[in-house]
Amino acid sequence: MNNLGKRLREARNNIHMHQAVAAESMQMSRPTLSAIETGKRQVTANELVQFAELYKVDVSELLYENGDSNRKRVMEYYQRFVALSEEKQIEVMHFIDDVER
């Protein structure tokens, strides 16, 4: 099983959706979905977006092993940023501007 197939299966299982139901929702056969989840069939970009919508996850969570942990890290940074004084927030923004150059 490839990593994308594994993450697709995990996302489906996380919402307690049977493979047959997911396949029907995706307008594909259950064997086709099984082939995708086991890495025997590639996923098109359109299908990837449809899977993300069906499973209520971001595409990045399906594509990248650490998609969810990245989102958590960003939220932690955001919470730390908004807790700063306005003066410190401006300093951080200037730092980011300097790094981007």
ZALOMI-731450 format. One record per atom (N, C-alpha, C): residue in three letters; atom name; x, y, z. Coordinates in Angstrom, 2 decimals. Layout:
REM residues N
(r ALA CA (X Y Z));
...
//
This chain:
REM residues 101
(r MET N (0.84 -1.18 0.00));
(r MET CA (0.00 0.00 0.00));
(r MET C (0.89 1.25 0.00));
(r ASN N (0.60 2.19 -0.89));
(r ASN CA (1.40 3.41 -0.90));
(r ASN C (0.89 4.37 0.17));
(r ASN N (1.66 5.42 0.42));
(r ASN CA (1.30 6.34 1.50));
(r ASN C (0.00 7.07 1.24));
(r LEU N (-0.24 7.50 0.00));
(r LEU CA (-1.49 8.20 -0.30));
(r LEU C (-2.67 7.26 -0.10));
(r GLY N (-2.56 6.05 -0.58));
(r GLY CA (-3.62 5.07 -0.40));
(r GLY C (-3.91 4.82 1.07));
(r LYS N (-2.83 4.71 1.85));
(r LYS CA (-2.98 4.48 3.28));
(r LYS C (-3.69 5.67 3.94));
(r ARG N (-3.30 6.89 3.58));
(r ARG CA (-3.94 8.07 4.18));
(r ARG C (-5.40 8.18 3.74));
(r LEU N (-5.70 7.79 2.49));
(r LEU CA (-7.09 7.80 2.04));
(r LEU C (-7.91 6.81 2.86));
(r ARG N (-7.39 5.62 3.06));
(r ARG CA (-8.09 4.62 3.85));
(r ARG C (-8.29 5.10 5.28));
(r GLU N (-7.24 5.69 5.87));
(r GLU CA (-7.34 6.19 7.25));
(r GLU C (-8.37 7.31 7.35));
(r ALA N (-8.39 8.21 6.36));
(r ALA CA (-9.37 9.31 6.38));
(r ALA C (-10.78 8.76 6.28));
(r ARG N (-10.97 7.75 5.45));
(r ARG CA (-12.29 7.13 5.32));
(r ARG C (-12.69 6.45 6.62));
(r ASN N (-11.76 5.70 7.21));
(r ASN CA (-12.04 5.02 8.47));
(r ASN C (-12.29 6.00 9.61));
(r ASN N (-11.62 7.15 9.58));
(r ASN CA (-11.81 8.15 10.64));
(r ASN C (-13.23 8.67 10.71));
(r ILE N (-13.93 8.65 9.57));
(r ILE CA (-15.33 9.09 9.59));
(r ILE C (-16.27 7.88 9.56));
(r HIS N (-15.72 6.71 9.79));
(r HIS CA (-16.50 5.47 9.88));
(r HIS C (-17.35 5.22 8.64));
(r MET N (-16.74 5.42 7.48));
(r MET CA (-17.43 5.22 6.21));
(r MET C (-16.95 3.91 5.60));
(r HIS N (-17.89 3.06 5.23));
(r HIS CA (-17.54 1.81 4.57));
(r HIS C (-17.01 2.09 3.17));
(r GLN N (-16.15 1.23 2.71));
(r GLN CA (-15.55 1.38 1.40));
(r GLN C (-16.61 1.43 0.30));
(r ALA N (-17.65 0.62 0.41));
(r ALA CA (-18.71 0.60 -0.61));
(r ALA C (-19.44 1.94 -0.68));
(r VAL N (-19.68 2.55 0.48));
(r VAL CA (-20.36 3.84 0.53));
(r VAL C (-19.48 4.93 -0.08));
(r ALA N (-18.20 4.90 0.27));
(r ALA CA (-17.26 5.89 -0.28));
(r ALA C (-17.16 5.73 -1.79));
(r ALA N (-17.07 4.51 -2.26));
(r ALA CA (-16.97 4.26 -3.70));
(r ALA C (-18.20 4.79 -4.43));
(r GLU N (-19.37 4.51 -3.87));
(r GLU CA (-20.60 5.00 -4.49));
(r GLU C (-20.64 6.53 -4.51));
(r SER N (-20.22 7.15 -3.42));
(r SER CA (-20.18 8.61 -3.36));
(r SER C (-19.21 9.21 -4.38));
(r MET N (-18.15 8.45 -4.65));
(r MET CA (-17.14 8.90 -5.62));
(r MET C (-17.50 8.48 -7.04));
(r GLN N (-18.60 7.78 -7.20));
(r GLN CA (-19.06 7.27 -8.50));
(r GLN C (-18.00 6.38 -9.14));
(r MET N (-17.50 5.44 -8.31));
(r MET CA (-16.56 4.44 -8.81));
(r MET C (-16.92 3.12 -8.15));
(r SER N (-16.39 2.05 -8.68));
(r SER CA (-16.68 0.73 -8.09));
(r SER C (-15.86 0.55 -6.81));
(r ARG N (-16.33 -0.35 -5.96));
(r ARG CA (-15.59 -0.64 -4.75));
(r ARG C (-14.22 -1.23 -5.07));
(r PRO N (-14.09 -2.12 -6.09));
(r PRO CA (-12.75 -2.61 -6.44));
(r PRO C (-11.81 -1.50 -6.90));
(r THR N (-12.36 -0.47 -7.56));
(r THR CA (-11.52 0.66 -7.97));
(r THR C (-11.01 1.41 -6.75));
(r LEU N (-11.89 1.65 -5.79));
(r LEU CA (-11.46 2.32 -4.56));
(r LEU C (-10.45 1.47 -3.82));
(r SER N (-10.67 0.18 -3.79));
(r SER CA (-9.72 -0.72 -3.15));
(r SER C (-8.35 -0.63 -3.83));
(r ALA N (-8.36 -0.58 -5.15));
(r ALA CA (-7.10 -0.46 -5.90));
(r ALA C (-6.39 0.85 -5.58));
(r ILE N (-7.15 1.91 -5.38));
(r ILE CA (-6.56 3.21 -5.01));
(r ILE C (-5.94 3.11 -3.62));
(r GLU N (-6.69 2.55 -2.69));
(r GLU CA (-6.21 2.47 -1.31));
(r GLU C (-5.01 1.55 -1.15));
(r THR N (-4.86 0.59 -2.05));
(r THR CA (-3.71 -0.31 -1.98));
(r THR C (-2.56 0.13 -2.87));
(r GLY N (-2.74 1.26 -3.57));
(r GLY CA (-1.66 1.79 -4.40));
(r GLY C (-1.56 1.15 -5.77));
(r LYS N (-2.55 0.36 -6.15));
(r LYS CA (-2.52 -0.29 -7.46));
(r LYS C (-3.07 0.61 -8.56));
(r ARG N (-3.72 1.70 -8.16));
(r ARG CA (-4.26 2.66 -9.13));
(r ARG C (-3.95 4.06 -8.64));
(r GLN N (-3.53 4.91 -9.57));
(r GLN CA (-3.24 6.30 -9.26));
(r GLN C (-4.54 7.08 -9.05));
(r VAL N (-4.44 8.18 -8.35));
(r VAL CA (-5.57 9.07 -8.12));
(r VAL C (-5.38 10.31 -8.99));
(r THR N (-6.44 10.73 -9.66));
(r THR CA (-6.36 11.97 -10.43));
(r THR C (-6.47 13.15 -9.48));
(r ALA N (-6.06 14.31 -9.95));
(r ALA CA (-6.16 15.52 -9.13));
(r ALA C (-7.61 15.80 -8.76));
(r ASN N (-8.51 15.61 -9.69));
(r ASN CA (-9.92 15.83 -9.43));
(r ASN C (-10.44 14.87 -8.36));
(r GLU N (-10.04 13.60 -8.45));
(r GLU CA (-10.44 12.62 -7.46));
(r GLU C (-9.89 12.97 -6.08));
(r LEU N (-8.66 13.45 -6.04));
(r LEU CA (-8.06 13.83 -4.77));
(r LEU C (-8.88 14.91 -4.08));
(r VAL N (-9.30 15.91 -4.84));
(r VAL CA (-10.13 16.98 -4.29));
(r VAL C (-11.47 16.41 -3.82));
(r GLN N (-12.06 15.51 -4.60));
(r GLN CA (-13.33 14.90 -4.22));
(r GLN C (-13.19 14.06 -2.96));
(r PHE N (-12.10 13.31 -2.84));
(r PHE CA (-11.87 12.54 -1.62));
(r PHE C (-11.76 13.47 -0.41));
(r ALA N (-11.02 14.55 -0.56));
(r ALA CA (-10.85 15.49 0.55));
(r ALA C (-12.20 16.05 0.99));
(r GLU N (-13.04 16.40 0.03));
(r GLU CA (-14.37 16.92 0.36));
(r GLU C (-15.23 15.84 1.03));
(r LEU N (-15.20 14.64 0.49));
(r LEU CA (-16.00 13.55 1.03));
(r LEU C (-15.56 13.21 2.46));
(r TYR N (-14.26 13.17 2.69));
(r TYR CA (-13.73 12.77 3.99));
(r TYR C (-13.55 13.96 4.94));
(r LYS N (-13.87 15.16 4.45));
(r LYS CA (-13.82 16.38 5.27));
(r LYS C (-12.42 16.63 5.84));
(r VAL N (-11.43 16.56 4.94));
(r VAL CA (-10.04 16.84 5.30));
(r VAL C (-9.44 17.76 4.24));
(r ASP N (-8.33 18.36 4.56));
(r ASP CA (-7.60 19.15 3.58));
(r ASP C (-6.83 18.22 2.65));
(r VAL N (-6.66 18.64 1.42));
(r VAL CA (-5.88 17.86 0.46));
(r VAL C (-4.48 17.61 1.02));
(r SER N (-3.92 18.60 1.71));
(r SER CA (-2.56 18.43 2.26));
(r SER C (-2.48 17.28 3.26));
(r GLU N (-3.57 17.02 3.98));
(r GLU CA (-3.57 15.90 4.92));
(r GLU C (-3.51 14.57 4.18));
(r LEU N (-4.05 14.53 2.98));
(r LEU CA (-3.99 13.31 2.18));
(r LEU C (-2.64 13.16 1.50));
(r LEU N (-2.08 14.28 1.06));
(r LEU CA (-0.83 14.22 0.30));
(r LEU C (0.40 14.05 1.17));
(r TYR N (0.39 14.65 2.35));
(r TYR CA (1.60 14.69 3.17));
(r TYR C (1.37 13.98 4.50));
(r GLU N (2.32 13.19 4.87));
(r GLU CA (2.25 12.42 6.12));
(r GLU C (1.97 13.31 7.32));
(r ASN N (2.56 14.48 7.35));
(r ASN CA (2.44 15.34 8.51));
(r ASN C (1.51 16.52 8.27));
(r GLY N (0.57 16.39 7.36));
(r GLY CA (-0.35 17.49 7.06));
(r GLY C (-1.05 18.01 8.29));
(r ASP N (-1.55 17.11 9.13));
(r ASP CA (-2.28 17.52 10.31));
(r ASP C (-1.36 18.16 11.34));
(r SER N (-0.16 17.60 11.52));
(r SER CA (0.75 18.18 12.50));
(r SER C (1.22 19.56 12.07));
(r ASN N (1.35 19.78 10.76));
(r ASN CA (1.72 21.12 10.28));
(r ASN C (0.62 22.12 10.62));
(r ARG N (-0.63 21.74 10.44));
(r ARG CA (-1.74 22.63 10.76));
(r ARG C (-1.73 22.96 12.25));
(r LYS N (-1.48 21.96 13.09));
(r LYS CA (-1.43 22.19 14.54));
(r LYS C (-0.31 23.16 14.88));
(r ARG N (0.84 22.98 14.23));
(r ARG CA (1.98 23.86 14.50));
(r ARG C (1.66 25.30 14.10));
(r VAL N (1.02 25.48 12.95));
(r VAL CA (0.64 26.81 12.50));
(r VAL C (-0.32 27.45 13.49));
(r MET N (-1.28 26.67 13.97));
(r MET CA (-2.24 27.20 14.95));
(r MET C (-1.55 27.59 16.25));
(r GLU N (-0.58 26.81 16.68));
(r GLU CA (0.18 27.15 17.88));
(r GLU C (0.93 28.47 17.69));
(r TYR N (1.58 28.62 16.53));
(r TYR CA (2.28 29.88 16.25));
(r TYR C (1.32 31.05 16.20));
(r TYR N (0.18 30.84 15.59));
(r TYR CA (-0.81 31.91 15.50));
(r TYR C (-1.28 32.31 16.90));
(r GLN N (-1.58 31.35 17.74));
(r GLN CA (-2.03 31.65 19.10));
(r GLN C (-0.96 32.40 19.88));
(r ARG N (0.29 32.01 19.69));
(r ARG CA (1.38 32.71 20.36));
(r ARG C (1.51 34.13 19.81));
(r PHE N (1.33 34.28 18.48));
(r PHE CA (1.45 35.59 17.85));
(r PHE C (0.37 36.54 18.37));
(r VAL N (-0.88 36.11 18.39));
(r VAL CA (-1.96 37.02 18.81));
(r VAL C (-1.88 37.34 20.29));
(r ALA N (-1.17 36.53 21.07));
(r ALA CA (-1.00 36.82 22.49));
(r ALA C (0.05 37.90 22.73));
(r LEU N (0.86 38.20 21.72));
(r LEU CA (1.89 39.24 21.84));
(r LEU C (1.27 40.63 21.86));
(r SER N (2.00 41.55 22.41));
(r SER CA (1.56 42.95 22.35));
(r SER C (1.61 43.41 20.89));
(r GLU N (0.91 44.49 20.59));
(r GLU CA (0.91 45.01 19.23));
(r GLU C (2.33 45.36 18.79));
(r GLU N (3.11 45.91 19.69));
(r GLU CA (4.49 46.27 19.38));
(r GLU C (5.31 45.04 18.99));
(r LYS N (5.15 43.95 19.73));
(r LYS CA (5.87 42.71 19.44));
(r LYS C (5.38 42.09 18.13));
(r GLN N (4.07 42.18 17.86));
(r GLN CA (3.54 41.66 16.60));
(r GLN C (4.17 42.39 15.42));
(r ILE N (4.33 43.71 15.54));
(r ILE CA (4.96 44.49 14.47));
(r ILE C (6.40 44.05 14.28));
(r GLU N (7.11 43.80 15.37));
(r GLU CA (8.49 43.32 15.27));
(r GLU C (8.56 41.98 14.54));
(r VAL N (7.64 41.08 14.86));
(r VAL CA (7.60 39.78 14.20));
(r VAL C (7.34 39.95 12.71));
(r MET N (6.41 40.82 12.35));
(r MET CA (6.09 41.04 10.95));
(r MET C (7.28 41.63 10.20));
(r HIS N (8.01 42.52 10.84));
(r HIS CA (9.22 43.07 10.21));
(r HIS C (10.27 41.96 10.02));
(r PHE N (10.40 41.10 11.01));
(r PHE CA (11.34 39.99 10.90));
(r PHE C (10.96 39.10 9.71));
(r ILE N (9.67 38.78 9.59));
(r ILE CA (9.21 37.94 8.49));
(r ILE C (9.51 38.62 7.16));
(r ASP N (9.25 39.92 7.07));
(r ASP CA (9.55 40.67 5.84));
(r ASP C (11.04 40.56 5.50));
(r ASP N (11.90 40.68 6.51));
(r ASP CA (13.34 40.59 6.29));
(r ASP C (13.73 39.20 5.79));
(r VAL N (13.14 38.17 6.36));
(r VAL CA (13.46 36.79 5.97));
(r VAL C (13.02 36.53 4.54));
(r GLU N (11.88 37.07 4.14));
(r GLU CA (11.35 36.83 2.80));
(r GLU C (12.19 37.49 1.70));
(r ARG N (12.98 38.47 2.06));
(r ARG CA (13.79 39.16 1.04));
(r ARG C (14.97 38.37 0.62));
//
